[in-house]
Amino acid sequence: MSEKRNIRDHKRRLLAAKYELIRRKICKDPDLTSDMRDKDRYKFSKLPRKSSFARVRKRCLFTGRPRSIYEFFRISLIVVD
């Protein structure tokens, strides 16, 4: 089961990395006209929802556990003990 979670997590990370530059290109300048902001908002809405880094969950590489993770190593406390 943990392998399946890790595969899903890996796919989401790849998708988020793929669309990261596009998300950064979409302008967030407050001085733009409302028409330009609407066009940018439309471009932003056309991106896949799973491509957001907010949807990527930190999981342990070995167990797939979503909680108590050392972020730098991506290992849970259970594996460390």
N, C-alpha and C positions, 0 to 999 in steps of 0.2 A: 504494500500500500504506500509506503514512504517513497518508493521509486516513482510511482505515478504522480505523487505530489511534487517531487523534485523536477520531473519532466515538465509538468505544468508551470511550475515556478520559473524554470529555465526558459520556456517559450515566452512567458510574459516579460521576462527581463530582456530577451532579444527584441521583442516587439516594441518595448518601451525605448530601447536604445535606438532602434531604427527610426522612430518618429520623434526623437528628442530634438533634433535640429529643426525639423519642421515646426514643432511647437514653439521653439525659441524665435523662429523667424516671424511668426505671427505677432504683429506689433501690439504693444500694450501702452502706447503713448497716449496720455490723456488730452493732448492738444489736437488730436485728429478730429475731423468733422464726423458727424454722426453717420454719414453714408460710408465712409471708410471703416469706421468701427463696426458697422453692420456687416460689411464684406468680410472683415477679419473674423468676426464672430461666426459667420457662415462657414468659412474655411475651417475654423476650429471645431465646429459641430460635425463636419464631415470626416474627421479623424476617428479611427476606431477607439472605443472607450477603454478597451484593455491595453491601449498603448500609453496610458498614463502611469507614471512612476508611483502615484498614490495607490494604485491597485496591486503593486508588487508587494508580496508579503515576505518578510524575512523568515526563512526556514532553515533548520539544521540540515546540513548536507547528508548526514548519516541516517538520522531517524525521521526527518521530515517534520519535526516538532516545530510549531509556530511561536512558542513562547520561551522566555528565558534564554535568549540567544546572545552569544558574544558576536557582535556585529562584524568585527574585523576578521574573525576566523570563520564565521557562519557555522558555529558549533554550539549545541545546547549544553546546559549545565549537567545534564544527565550523562552525556558522553564524556565530559571532562572528569567527572567523579569516578 
